[in-house]
């Protein structure tokens, strides 16, 4: 049995498809209100903040994947990520199962020129500190050989379906509404984005590779990074029309944060949008050379089709 904790976000859904397609027919989806991705999926209602609930969810599980997403709220991240990780580690120990933790880059410094698996966890933001403490708990459990586990880390998402991320929200959602795309701070700095189906497929591969455990892995991204200007130019090229977009300044974003909670919660990430954001996934590519990666051009094409943008 392979179990996905927090199964109904885009990462969990794509992961469930990939696991069933290539690795196992026994899949359990866990969440407050889990929904089947495949008719044969097992469903289990659980609250990851409740230790007993998590322990029961992982009964008869060989590999657990922690892909839960919390509400985009600094206080919740600072409070709940540690509790969730403590509960999951304890449940994995009790049930003798492996853990694959899907993490993001919030705990990394906001001015790191190149992010690698060795980049220190030094974020000063509340969400970053919450993620740092959770990752450090797991790293300690790995070092002490309490459980077999692996950390899979990804940068900002872009992708089809229920994908959430600033690029989807500011660019594709606005295009779908007939509005101008928005760009934070600068349109001429490089961005590293990960295509959500790629992230899930890579995590399934790592989770089912015994030699991958005990490590941190950056999930694979296209190294031919684009600036937002180039990204939107590629969209325009595929649509065959010119696209106007707005670059939002620090001042505009600061004022907006007083009236928009989501914009306020994004403030700690803003320094990254003023510099090149280079997330290095060469370790994964060297160890899994046959993995088929989606380039930005194909990723954009898939999203435009999925969003029915013309």
C-alpha positions as CSV (number, residue, x, y, z in Angstrom):
1,X,0.0,0.0,0.0
2,X,1.2,3.5,-0.9
3,X,-0.6,6.3,0.9
4,X,-0.9,10.0,0.0
5,X,-1.4,12.3,3.0
6,X,-3.2,15.4,1.7
7,X,-4.2,13.8,-1.6
8,X,-6.6,16.2,-3.3
9,X,-4.3,19.0,-4.3
10,X,-2.9,19.0,-7.8
11,X,0.4,17.3,-6.7
12,X,-1.5,14.6,-4.8
13,X,-3.9,13.9,-7.7
14,X,-1.1,13.7,-10.3
15,X,0.9,11.5,-7.9
16,X,-2.0,9.1,-7.5
17,X,-2.2,8.7,-11.3
18,X,1.5,8.1,-11.6
19,X,1.7,5.6,-8.8
20,X,-1.2,3.6,-10.2
21,X,0.2,3.8,-13.7
22,X,3.7,2.6,-12.9
23,X,4.1,1.3,-9.4
24,X,1.1,-0.1,-7.4
25,X,-2.6,-0.7,-7.6
26,X,-3.0,-0.3,-3.9
27,X,-3.4,3.4,-3.2
28,X,-4.9,5.1,-0.2
29,X,-5.9,8.8,-0.3
30,X,-6.0,10.6,3.0
31,X,-7.5,14.0,3.8
32,X,-10.3,15.8,5.6
33,X,-12.6,15.1,2.6
34,X,-10.6,12.9,0.2
35,X,-11.9,12.3,-3.3
36,X,-11.1,9.3,-5.5
37,X,-8.8,9.9,-8.5
38,X,-9.4,6.3,-9.7
39,X,-12.4,4.2,-8.9
40,X,-10.3,1.7,-7.0
41,X,-8.6,4.2,-4.7
42,X,-9.1,3.7,-1.0
43,X,-10.3,6.8,0.9
44,X,-9.5,7.6,4.6
45,X,-10.7,10.7,6.4
46,X,-8.1,12.1,8.7
47,X,-6.9,15.2,10.4
48,X,-3.1,15.5,10.1
49,X,-3.0,17.6,13.3
50,X,-4.3,14.6,15.2
51,X,-1.6,12.0,16.0
52,X,-4.0,9.1,16.4
53,X,-5.8,9.9,13.2
54,X,-2.5,10.0,11.2
55,X,-1.3,6.7,12.8
56,X,-4.5,4.9,11.7
57,X,-4.2,6.5,8.2
58,X,-0.8,4.8,7.7
59,X,-1.8,1.3,8.8
60,X,-0.6,-1.3,6.3
61,X,1.3,1.4,4.4
62,X,4.8,0.7,2.9
63,X,5.4,4.2,1.5
64,X,3.7,7.5,2.7
65,X,3.8,10.7,0.7
66,X,3.2,14.0,2.5
67,X,1.8,16.4,0.0
68,X,-0.7,18.4,2.1
69,X,-1.2,22.1,1.5
70,X,-2.1,24.4,4.3
71,X,-4.1,27.6,4.0
72,X,-1.8,30.5,2.8
73,X,-1.5,32.0,6.2
74,X,1.8,32.7,8.0
75,X,0.5,32.0,11.5
76,X,-1.0,28.7,10.4
77,X,2.3,27.6,8.7
78,X,4.4,28.6,11.7
79,X,2.1,26.7,14.1
80,X,0.9,23.7,12.1
81,X,3.8,22.4,10.0
82,X,5.8,21.3,13.0
83,X,2.8,19.5,14.5
84,X,2.0,17.8,11.2
85,X,5.6,16.6,10.7
86,X,5.8,15.3,14.3
87,X,2.6,13.3,13.8
88,X,3.7,11.9,10.5
89,X,7.2,10.9,11.7
90,X,5.6,9.1,14.7
91,X,3.1,7.3,12.6
92,X,5.8,6.2,10.1
93,X,7.8,4.8,13.0
94,X,4.8,3.0,14.4
95,X,3.8,1.5,11.1
96,X,7.3,0.9,9.8
97,X,6.7,2.8,6.6
98,X,8.9,5.0,4.5
99,X,8.2,8.8,4.1
100,X,8.4,11.0,1.0
101,X,8.0,14.6,2.0
102,X,7.1,17.1,-0.7
103,X,8.6,20.5,0.3
104,X,9.0,23.9,-1.3
105,X,11.7,26.5,-1.2
106,X,10.2,29.0,1.3
107,X,12.9,28.1,3.9
108,X,15.7,29.1,1.5
109,X,17.3,32.6,1.7
110,X,15.5,35.1,-0.4
111,X,18.7,36.3,-2.0
112,X,20.3,32.9,-2.9
113,X,21.9,33.2,-6.4
114,X,21.7,29.4,-7.0
115,X,19.5,27.1,-5.0
116,X,20.9,23.5,-4.6
117,X,20.2,20.7,-2.2
118,X,23.0,22.1,0.1
119,X,21.4,25.6,0.3
120,X,21.0,26.4,4.0
121,X,17.5,26.8,5.5
122,X,17.7,30.4,6.6
123,X,14.4,32.1,5.8
124,X,13.4,34.9,8.2
125,X,9.7,34.9,7.1
126,X,7.1,33.2,9.2
127,X,6.1,30.7,6.5
128,X,9.7,30.0,5.8
129,X,10.5,29.4,9.4
130,X,7.5,27.0,9.6
131,X,8.9,25.0,6.7
132,X,12.4,25.1,8.1
133,X,11.4,23.7,11.4
134,X,9.4,20.9,9.7
135,X,12.3,20.0,7.4
136,X,14.8,20.0,10.3
137,X,12.6,17.6,12.3
138,X,12.6,15.2,9.4
139,X,16.3,15.6,8.7
140,X,17.0,14.8,12.4
141,X,14.8,11.7,12.2
142,X,16.7,10.6,9.1
143,X,20.1,11.2,10.7
144,X,19.0,9.3,13.8
145,X,17.8,6.4,11.6
146,X,14.3,6.7,13.2
147,X,12.6,6.3,9.8
148,X,13.6,5.9,6.1
149,X,12.6,9.2,4.5
150,X,13.4,11.5,1.6
151,X,12.8,15.2,1.0
152,X,11.6,16.2,-2.5
153,X,11.8,20.0,-3.0
154,X,10.2,22.1,-5.7
155,X,10.2,25.8,-6.7
156,X,7.1,27.7,-7.8
157,X,4.5,25.7,-9.7
158,X,3.0,26.2,-13.1
159,X,0.7,23.7,-14.7
160,X,-2.8,22.6,-15.8
161,X,-5.8,21.7,-13.7
162,X,-6.0,22.8,-10.1
163,X,-2.4,24.1,-10.1
164,X,-2.0,27.0,-7.7
165,X,1.0,29.4,-7.9
166,X,1.7,33.0,-8.7
167,X,2.4,32.3,-12.3
168,X,-0.9,30.5,-12.8
169,X,-2.8,33.2,-10.8
170,X,-1.2,36.3,-12.2
171,X,-0.7,35.2,-15.8
172,X,-3.0,32.4,-16.9
173,X,-6.0,33.1,-14.7
174,X,-5.9,36.8,-15.8
175,X,-5.7,35.7,-19.5
176,X,-8.7,33.4,-19.0
177,X,-10.6,36.4,-17.6
178,X,-9.7,38.6,-20.5
179,X,-7.4,40.8,-18.3
180,X,-3.8,41.8,-18.6
181,X,-1.3,39.4,-16.9
182,X,0.5,40.7,-13.9
183,X,4.2,40.5,-13.1
184,X,5.8,41.2,-9.7
185,X,8.6,43.8,-9.6
186,X,10.6,42.9,-12.8
187,X,10.0,41.2,-16.1
188,X,13.7,40.8,-17.0
189,X,14.9,38.4,-14.3
190,X,15.0,34.6,-14.8
191,X,12.4,32.4,-13.1
192,X,12.6,28.7,-12.4
193,X,9.2,27.1,-12.5
194,X,8.3,23.4,-12.1
195,X,5.5,21.8,-14.2
196,X,3.2,20.2,-11.7
197,X,2.8,16.8,-13.5
198,X,6.6,16.6,-13.7
199,X,6.9,17.2,-9.9
200,X,4.5,14.4,-9.1
201,X,6.1,11.9,-11.6
202,X,9.6,12.7,-10.2
203,X,8.4,12.2,-6.6
204,X,6.8,8.9,-7.4
205,X,10.1,7.8,-9.1
206,X,12.1,8.9,-6.0
207,X,9.7,7.2,-3.6
208,X,10.0,3.9,-5.4
209,X,13.8,4.0,-5.7
210,X,15.4,2.5,-2.6
211,X,18.8,4.2,-3.1
212,X,17.2,7.7,-3.1
213,X,16.3,7.6,0.6
214,X,18.1,9.5,3.3
215,X,18.7,12.5,1.0
216,X,17.2,15.8,-0.2
217,X,16.3,16.0,-3.9
218,X,15.5,19.0,-6.1
219,X,12.7,17.9,-8.4
220,X,13.4,18.5,-12.1
221,X,12.9,21.8,-13.9
222,X,13.7,23.0,-17.4
223,X,17.2,24.7,-17.3
224,X,16.3,26.9,-20.2
225,X,14.8,29.4,-17.8
226,X,12.7,32.4,-19.1
227,X,12.1,35.9,-17.8
228,X,8.5,36.8,-17.4
229,X,8.8,38.9,-20.5
230,X,10.0,35.9,-22.5
231,X,7.4,33.7,-20.8
232,X,4.6,36.0,-21.9
233,X,6.1,36.5,-25.3
234,X,6.0,32.7,-25.8
235,X,2.3,32.7,-24.8
236,X,1.7,35.5,-27.3
237,X,3.6,33.5,-30.0
238,X,1.4,30.4,-29.4
239,X,-1.8,32.4,-29.3
240,X,-0.8,34.5,-32.4
241,X,-1.6,37.8,-30.8
242,X,0.1,40.5,-28.8
243,X,-0.3,40.4,-25.0
244,X,0.0,43.5,-22.8
245,X,1.0,42.9,-19.2
246,X,1.5,45.0,-16.1
247,X,4.6,45.1,-13.9
248,X,3.7,45.8,-10.3
249,X,6.2,47.8,-8.3
250,X,7.2,47.4,-4.7
251,X,5.1,50.4,-3.8
252,X,2.0,49.1,-5.5
253,X,2.4,45.7,-3.9
254,X,2.9,47.2,-0.5
255,X,-0.2,49.3,-0.7
256,X,-2.1,46.4,-2.1
257,X,-1.1,44.2,0.8
258,X,-3.2,46.4,3.2
259,X,-6.3,45.4,1.3
260,X,-5.6,42.0,-0.1
261,X,-4.8,39.1,2.4
262,X,-3.2,36.9,-0.3
263,X,-1.0,39.8,-1.4
264,X,0.0,40.4,2.2
265,X,1.0,36.8,2.7
266,X,3.2,37.0,-0.4
267,X,5.3,39.8,0.9
268,X,8.1,37.6,2.4
269,X,8.7,36.1,-1.1
270,X,8.9,39.3,-3.0
271,X,12.8,39.7,-2.9
272,X,13.0,36.7,-5.2
273,X,11.1,38.5,-7.9
274,X,13.7,41.2,-8.1
275,X,16.6,38.8,-8.8
276,X,17.3,35.8,-11.0
277,X,15.7,32.7,-9.3
278,X,18.0,29.8,-10.2
279,X,16.8,26.4,-8.8
280,X,19.3,23.7,-9.7
281,X,18.0,20.2,-10.3
282,X,21.2,18.7,-11.8
283,X,21.4,16.0,-9.1
284,X,18.1,14.5,-10.1
285,X,18.9,14.7,-13.8
286,X,22.3,13.0,-13.3
287,X,20.7,10.1,-11.3
288,X,17.6,9.7,-13.4
289,X,18.7,10.5,-17.0
290,X,15.8,8.9,-18.6
291,X,13.2,11.1,-17.0
292,X,11.2,13.0,-19.6
293,X,11.0,16.6,-18.6
294,X,8.4,19.1,-19.9
295,X,10.0,22.2,-21.4
296,X,8.5,25.6,-20.9
297,X,7.1,25.8,-24.4
298,X,5.3,22.5,-24.1
299,X,4.1,23.4,-20.6
300,X,2.6,26.7,-21.8
301,X,0.9,24.9,-24.7
302,X,-0.7,22.4,-22.3
303,X,-1.9,25.0,-19.9
304,X,-3.4,27.2,-22.7
305,X,-5.3,24.2,-24.0
306,X,-6.4,23.2,-20.5
307,X,-7.6,26.7,-19.7
308,X,-9.2,27.1,-23.2
309,X,-7.4,30.4,-23.7
310,X,-7.4,31.6,-27.3
